[in-house]
């Protein structure tokens, strides 16, 4: 138990330091300056096509200067999809956002697009944890720390692979495989198909959680369950090397 808590506090300190460092005003200004100095125009959604980001699909008719003509947005995040239309809207040059009926939508393509772990099965689409944290740089600290904390608990839950057998070399190989499985599991859980089902279940249970907060809660509970199983399991004696 002491080892588990030690890993948790060590990981929390490192994550807090990393997130705090990324949000230092001096560092953010330096990154913004370098971006402004050498950045290209934001990649926008091709006219006549629709792009889905998270639970929202946006269709753009055409562009005219710094404006979009005929934009349609569909929000699939609720039980009754919300349809919004605007004949003309100005584009924010810094974020690529437009306003449709009082709500902001991104016309810029995401820098880190979702990928398919198994292309034939859309249920395995998702995004890497570092890409999700990078996309939340401008968000409040609570969802950022929640996402990082959930992943941290899930990672510590895989600690049982370091002592699952009596052979140190086998444990090291299993731990290396577990690291890849950890990252893949996090990406799978963040996919729109699985996350959407978890959001539907949370609504039925009356839980006010969705998106990154729900994903963090699921990963945290799963990590705690693995940690509890490891704590309650009998320890294997280490076998001597021949």
N, C-alpha and C positions, 0 to 999 in steps of 0.2 A: 504493500500500500504506500509506503514511504517513497519507493522508487517511482511509482505512478504519479504521486503528487509532485515529486521533484521534477519529473519530465514536464508536467503540466505548467508549473511555474516558470521553468526555464524557457519553454516554448512561448508562454505568454509574454515574458520579458522581451524575447527576441522579436516577436510579432509587433508588440507595442513600439519598440525602438524603430523597427522598419517602417511602420505606418506613420509614426511621428516624424521620422526623417523625410519621408516623401511629402509631408504637409508643411515643412518649414517654409515660411514666406520667401526666404532668400533662394532656396532651392527651387521652389515653384516658379519664381520670377525668372530664374536662370533658364529653366526648361521652357517657359513660355517665350522668352526672348529668342532662344535658339530655334524654337518652332516658328516664330514669326519671321525670323531672318531667312530661313531656308525652306520654308514649307511651301507646298504646292496647294492649288485649289482643292477644296474638299471634294472627294469623289461622290457624286450625287446619283440618286436612283435613275436609271435610264428612262427617258420618256416613253410612255406607253406600256410600262411594265409595273408590276406590284412587288414590293419588298416587305417581308414580314420580319419584324424585330420584336423579340419577346412575344407578347400576345396581341400585337397590333400589326395590321397589314395596311400599307400606304401605297396608293396608286397615283402616279403623276402623269397628267396629260402631256404637258410640254413646259419648257422654260422660256422665259423672255426677259433677258437682262438679269436683274436680281430678283425676279419674281417667278412663281409657278402659276400655270394656268390649268384649271380643272384638276383639283386634287381631291381624292376620296380616301377616307380613312375608315377602317373597320376594326373595332376593339372587340376581341374575342375573350377578354378577361372576365366577363360576367356571363351569367346564364342566358342573357338576352343580348346578343352582339349589337354594339352601338355603331351606327353608320353616320358619318359626318362628311359634308361636302362644302367646298369653297371654290368659287369661280376664279379668284385671283388672290394671291397672298405673297407678301414680301418674305424673302429668305434672310435669316440672320447670318451674316457672313462668317461669324466666328464659330457658330455651332451647327449651322445648316438646318436650323429649326424653322418651321412655319407655324402659324396660328390658324387652326380650323375650329370655328365655333367655340372660341374661348379656351382651347386646349392646344398644347404644343406637340408637334410631331417632327421627327427627324427625317429630313430628306437626304442626309448624308449616309453613305454606306458604312457599316461598322468596321472599325480597323481590324478587329478579330472576329471573323465570321464563325458561326457554329460549324462544327465538323461532324462527320458521321463515322463513329467507330466501326460500325457495320453498315455500309451503304445500302444494303438491301433491306435493312430494318430501321425505319426512322425512329423507333423507340430508343435507339442507342445514340441519338444525336445529343450534343452537349457542348460545353466550353471548359477550358482549363481554369483552375482556381486562380492562377496568377493573372489571367486575362480578365476574369470577373473583378478581382480586386483593383486592377488597373482602370477598369471602366467606372469604378465607384470613387475615383479620386475627388470628384467634385461633390460627392454626396456627404451627408452628415456622418459623424463618427460612429453612431450606433449600429447601422447596418454593416459598416465595414468591419467593426470589431466582432459583430455577431457572425458574419461569414467566416472570418479568420478563426474565431473561437470554435465554431462547429467543425471546421476542417481539422483544427488542432486536436480536438477530442477524438475525432475519427482516426487520426493518425496514431495517437497514443493507444487507441484500442487495438491496433495491429501489433502492439508490442509483444503479444503472446507468441508470435512467430520466432522471437529471439530465444525462446526457452522451451519450445514445443517438443523437442527431442533431447536425448542425452548426449548428442554429438555436437560440439561447437561449430564445426564446419558446415554441417547440415543446417543448423540454425541460421548461420550467416547467409547461406544460399536461399533459405526460405524467407529471410528478412528482405533480401534484395528483390525477390519475386513479389513479396508483399508490398514493397514500395510502389512497384508498377501497378499492382492491383488496387492500391489505395487511390492513386491518381485517376485510374480508369473508372473506379467506382464513383468517385466524386463527379467525374465528367458525365457518367451515365445518369446519376441522380439529378444533375442540372439540366438534362434534356427537356425540351418542351413537353414531350409526351408524358413522361413519368412525373415531371413537376406539375403538369396540369391535373393529373389524376390525384396527386397528393393535395393540391389546392381544393379539388372537389370534395375529397374526404374531410379536409379541415373545415370546409363550410358546413358540411353535414353535422360535424361534431360541435359546431359553434365556436371554433378556434379562430381568433382574429389574426391569422398568419397567412402570408402569401409571399411568393417570390423568394428573394435571398433569405429573409427571416425564417420562412418555413423550411427551406433547404438546410439552413444552419441548425434548426431545431432537430430535424430528422438525423443529420449527421452526428450531432451531439449525443442524442439518445442512443444511436447505434454504437458510438464509441464508448459510452458509459456501460452499455450492456456487454460489450466485448471485454471491457476492463473488469467488470464485476465477475464475468465468467472466468477470467484468468485468475482473479484473486481467490475465488472459491475452489479452483481446481488444485489437486495435489501437485506439488513440485516434483519434477523428475530429477533424479540424481545424475550428475554429470559423469559420463563414462570416461575413464582414463584413456589417453592416447596410447596406441600400441607402438 
